[in-house]
Amino acid sequence: MMKKVESGKKLTTEDLVVLMLGMFRETNRRIDDLNRRVDTLFEAFNKRVDALENEINGRFNAYDEKIALLDKKIDDKFAELDKKIDEKFTILDRKIDEKVSELMRRIDEVDGKAESRSSSLSVRIDSINARIDAIYGELNGRINGLAERIDRLYELLGRIYETLIKQVSGP
């Protein structure tokens, strides 16, 4: 058929059908070759995607492990810090208890001294009151004695006056 076409002869319907069938076969063969190449490329692409996916998964796993290690380190540091804080609080609680005990002891001492001074002051006040009562009693006695003497003097003056009046008025 190629010779007929090259020599410029007219092709028959059968020749055209055979030519078309040949073209279809050639086209199918090319499509099959192209499909095989696409399949080969697709398989290579899938292998590369799988390799990339495996590498990414490996990296994610490595990052997950690193994150887990960091989490553990952070947890350990927090636990250590909590322990140190608890120790410091225990020390502070002990010191506060000691200071409160010392303060309570000093308050008791001051209270005892104040009570002692109050008792001493009460004794002194009672002593002063007793002295005041004694002086008051003595002064009262003296005033009463003085009042009696004044009364006697008035009586004596009254008698002297009567005597003088009798002497001046005559016998």
C-alpha positions as CSV (number, residue, x, y, z in Angstrom):
1,M,0.0,0.0,0.0
2,M,2.8,2.3,0.6
3,K,4.1,1.5,-2.9
4,K,0.7,2.5,-4.3
5,V,0.7,5.7,-2.4
6,E,4.3,6.5,-3.5
7,S,3.5,5.8,-7.1
8,G,0.4,7.9,-6.9
9,K,-2.2,5.2,-7.5
10,K,-5.6,5.3,-6.1
11,L,-6.3,3.2,-3.1
12,T,-9.3,0.9,-2.9
13,T,-11.7,0.7,-0.1
14,E,-10.1,-2.4,1.1
15,D,-6.7,-0.7,1.0
16,L,-8.1,2.1,3.0
17,V,-9.6,-0.3,5.6
18,V,-6.3,-2.1,5.8
19,L,-4.5,1.2,6.1
20,M,-6.9,2.3,8.8
21,L,-6.5,-1.0,10.6
22,G,-2.7,-0.5,10.4
23,M,-3.0,3.0,11.7
24,F,-5.3,1.8,14.6
25,R,-2.8,-1.0,15.4
26,E,0.1,1.5,15.3
27,T,-1.9,4.0,17.4
28,N,-2.8,1.2,19.8
29,R,0.8,0.1,20.0
30,R,1.8,3.7,20.7
31,I,-0.9,4.0,23.3
32,D,0.2,0.7,24.8
33,D,3.8,2.0,24.9
34,L,2.7,5.3,26.4
35,N,0.6,3.4,29.0
36,R,3.6,1.3,29.8
37,R,5.8,4.4,30.2
38,V,3.1,6.1,32.3
39,D,2.8,3.0,34.4
40,T,6.6,2.8,34.8
41,L,6.7,6.6,35.7
42,F,3.6,6.2,38.0
43,E,5.3,3.2,39.7
44,A,8.6,5.2,40.0
45,F,6.5,8.2,41.3
46,N,4.7,5.9,43.8
47,K,8.0,4.5,44.9
48,R,9.4,8.1,45.4
49,V,6.2,9.1,47.2
50,D,6.4,6.0,49.4
51,A,10.1,6.7,50.1
52,L,9.2,10.4,50.9
53,E,6.3,9.3,53.1
54,N,8.6,6.8,54.9
55,E,11.2,9.5,55.4
56,I,8.6,12.0,56.6
57,N,7.1,9.4,59.0
58,G,10.6,8.6,60.2
59,R,11.2,12.3,60.8
60,F,7.9,12.6,62.6
61,N,8.7,9.6,64.7
62,A,12.1,11.1,65.5
63,Y,10.4,14.4,66.4
64,D,7.8,12.6,68.5
65,E,10.7,10.8,70.3
66,K,12.5,14.1,70.9
67,I,9.3,15.8,72.1
68,A,8.7,12.8,74.4
69,L,12.2,13.2,75.7
70,L,11.7,17.0,76.2
71,D,8.4,16.3,77.9
72,K,10.1,13.9,80.3
73,K,12.9,16.4,80.9
74,I,10.4,19.1,81.6
75,D,8.4,16.8,83.9
76,D,11.6,15.9,85.7
77,K,12.6,19.5,86.1
78,F,9.1,20.4,87.4
79,A,9.2,17.5,89.8
80,E,12.7,18.6,91.0
81,L,11.4,22.2,91.3
82,D,8.3,21.0,93.2
83,K,10.6,19.0,95.5
84,K,12.8,22.1,96.1
85,I,9.8,24.3,96.7
86,D,8.3,21.8,99.1
87,E,11.7,21.7,101.0
88,K,11.8,25.5,101.1
89,F,8.2,25.6,102.4
90,T,9.0,23.0,105.0
91,I,12.0,25.1,106.1
92,L,9.9,28.3,106.1
93,D,7.1,26.6,108.0
94,R,9.7,25.4,110.6
95,K,11.2,28.9,110.9
96,I,7.7,30.4,111.2
97,D,6.8,27.9,113.9
98,E,10.0,28.7,115.8
99,K,9.4,32.5,115.4
100,V,5.8,32.1,116.6
101,S,6.9,30.0,119.5
102,E,9.6,32.6,120.4
103,L,7.0,35.3,120.1
104,M,4.5,33.5,122.2
105,R,7.2,32.9,124.9
106,R,8.1,36.6,124.8
107,I,4.5,37.5,125.1
108,D,4.1,35.2,128.1
109,E,7.2,36.8,129.6
110,V,5.8,40.3,129.0
111,D,2.5,39.2,130.3
112,G,4.1,37.7,133.4
113,K,6.1,40.9,134.0
114,A,3.0,43.0,133.5
115,E,1.1,40.8,135.9
116,S,4.0,41.0,138.4
117,R,4.1,44.7,138.1
118,S,0.4,44.9,138.4
119,S,0.5,42.8,141.6
120,S,3.4,45.0,142.9
121,L,1.5,48.1,142.0
122,S,-1.7,46.8,143.7
123,V,0.4,46.0,146.9
124,R,1.8,49.5,146.8
125,I,-1.6,51.0,146.2
126,D,-3.0,49.0,149.1
127,S,-0.1,50.2,151.2
128,I,-0.6,53.8,150.2
129,N,-4.4,53.4,150.9
130,A,-3.6,52.0,154.3
131,R,-1.2,54.9,155.0
132,I,-3.9,57.4,153.8
133,D,-6.5,55.7,156.0
134,A,-4.1,55.8,159.0
135,I,-3.2,59.5,158.3
136,Y,-6.9,60.2,157.7
137,G,-7.8,58.5,161.0
138,E,-5.0,60.4,162.8
139,L,-6.1,63.7,161.2
140,N,-9.7,62.9,162.1
141,G,-8.7,62.2,165.7
142,R,-6.7,65.4,165.8
143,I,-9.5,67.4,164.2
144,N,-12.0,65.9,166.7
145,G,-9.5,66.7,169.5
146,L,-9.1,70.2,168.2
147,A,-12.8,70.7,167.9
148,E,-13.2,69.6,171.5
149,R,-10.5,72.0,172.6
150,I,-12.2,74.8,170.7
151,D,-15.5,73.9,172.2
152,R,-13.9,74.0,175.7
153,L,-12.2,77.3,174.8
154,Y,-15.6,78.7,173.8
155,E,-17.1,77.5,177.0
156,L,-14.1,79.0,178.9
157,L,-14.5,82.3,177.0
158,G,-18.2,82.2,177.7
159,R,-17.6,81.9,181.4
160,I,-14.8,84.5,181.3
161,Y,-17.2,86.8,179.5
162,E,-20.0,86.1,182.0
163,T,-17.5,86.7,184.9
164,L,-16.4,90.0,183.3
165,I,-19.9,91.1,182.7
166,K,-20.7,90.3,186.3
167,Q,-17.7,92.2,187.6
168,V,-18.4,95.3,185.4
169,S,-22.1,95.3,186.3
170,G,-21.4,95.2,189.9
171,P,-22.1,93.1,192.8
